[in-house]
Amino acid sequence: MDLAMDDRHAYLELLSDQLQREAAAAKSGRR
């Protein structure tokens, strides 16, 4: 169970990083 939660945490971190990159790209007008 701990492993599954850790995997989920890593996935959420990766997803968050991707969303932040997309937001930054949109802000700079490179959509």
Rosetta constraint file for C-alpha pairs under 8 A:
AtomPair CA 1 CA 5 HARMONIC 6.32 0.50
AtomPair CA 2 CA 6 HARMONIC 6.12 0.50
AtomPair CA 3 CA 7 HARMONIC 6.14 0.50
AtomPair CA 4 CA 8 HARMONIC 6.19 0.50
AtomPair CA 5 CA 9 HARMONIC 6.13 0.50
AtomPair CA 6 CA 10 HARMONIC 6.22 0.50
AtomPair CA 7 CA 11 HARMONIC 6.14 0.50
AtomPair CA 8 CA 12 HARMONIC 6.13 0.50
AtomPair CA 9 CA 13 HARMONIC 6.16 0.50
AtomPair CA 10 CA 14 HARMONIC 6.21 0.50
AtomPair CA 11 CA 15 HARMONIC 6.10 0.50
AtomPair CA 12 CA 16 HARMONIC 5.96 0.50
AtomPair CA 13 CA 17 HARMONIC 6.17 0.50
AtomPair CA 14 CA 18 HARMONIC 6.27 0.50
AtomPair CA 15 CA 19 HARMONIC 6.21 0.50
AtomPair CA 16 CA 20 HARMONIC 6.17 0.50
AtomPair CA 17 CA 21 HARMONIC 6.25 0.50
AtomPair CA 18 CA 22 HARMONIC 6.24 0.50
AtomPair CA 19 CA 23 HARMONIC 6.11 0.50
AtomPair CA 20 CA 24 HARMONIC 6.13 0.50
AtomPair CA 21 CA 25 HARMONIC 6.15 0.50
AtomPair CA 22 CA 26 HARMONIC 6.12 0.50
AtomPair CA 23 CA 27 HARMONIC 6.14 0.50
AtomPair CA 24 CA 28 HARMONIC 6.34 0.50
AtomPair CA 25 CA 29 HARMONIC 6.28 0.50
AtomPair CA 25 CA 30 HARMONIC 5.28 0.50
AtomPair CA 25 CA 31 HARMONIC 6.11 0.50
AtomPair CA 26 CA 30 HARMONIC 5.70 0.50
AtomPair CA 26 CA 31 HARMONIC 5.03 0.50
